[in-house]
Amino acid sequence: MNHPIHRISSFELSAPYSLRLIFADGLVRTINFESILAGALYGPLRDPAVFAQVRLDPEVHTVVWPTGADFDPATLHDWPEHEAAFRAAAKRWSSTHALA
């Protein structure tokens, strides 16, 4: 399977739970993450103060949070192809968390 290597060159917080990502290939994409912030990994990012702690990792060229949450930059680059799967997973993570 061919997995493209994409790098985020910069980003900015554009709205609550939203990032405007600028990729090395020139693509600019704004993603609202609110609907997928669930479960042990992404759930803590629902706190706006935690979400705002996002940083650009200079080694892997993606956005990361101090909580350990991150995303594959290729997934973010091609977000429209992956968003539905992340939304479905977030529903599972939420229901699993509710059962705990």
N, C-alpha and C positions, 0 to 999 in steps of 0.2 A: 504494500500500500504506500503510495506516494503521499507524504505529509509535508506540505509547504512550510517553509520557515518564514514567519512574519515577525516583524519587530515593531513595537510601539516606540516612536521617537519622542512623543510628548503627550500630555493629556491635561484636561482641566475639568474641575467640577462644574457642571453646567446647570444643574438643578438638583433638588433632593434625590438622592440615589441614582443620579445620572452622571455619566462621564462622556466628555467629548475626546475621542481618541484620535491621534494623528499617527499613522503608520509610516514606516520608512519608505514604502512604495508610493506614498502620496495620498492614499485613501484616508478620508476623514469620516468617522462614524460616531454618532451619538447613541449611547445605549442607556436605557433606563433599566436598572437592575432590580427595582422594587419587587416585582412579581416572583423573583427567584430567590429572594433572601429568606431562606428557610433552612432548617436542619442545623446540625452541629457546626459545619464549616462556614456556611454563609449566613445563618441566622443572626449571629452577633452583629452583622453589618446593618441590621435594621435600626440600630441606634445611630442616629445621624452623626453624632460625635465620633463614633468608631468608623463609620463609612468615610468620613472626611479625613481620616488618617491614611488614606490611600497614598502610595508612593510608586514611583517607577523603579523597578529593579534594574540596575545597570548591567547586570550579567545576563539575565534571561529576557530582558526587554519586554516585560509585561507589567501590569499593575498588580500590586501586592498590598496586603494589609498586615499590621502587626499581629493579628489573630492567627495568621497562617493561611488565610484565604488568598487565592489567586486564580487566574484563568489562563489557559493556554492562549497565547496571542493569535494563533491561527484560528481558534474558535471565535475570538472577538472580531477578528478581521472578517470572517464569514458568518457573522452573527445571525443573519436571517435564516441560514440553513440549520442553525443549532438552537435557536430560541425556543421552539416548541418542545424539544426534548428537555431543555432545562426547566421549562414551566411544568412539565409533567413530573419531572424528578422532584421539583420543589413541593408539589402536592403530596408525593409519597413521603418526602422528608417531614413535612408538616404532620401528616397522619401518623407517622412512626413516632414522632416527638410527642404527639397528643396521647399515644398509648403508653408512653413510658412513665 
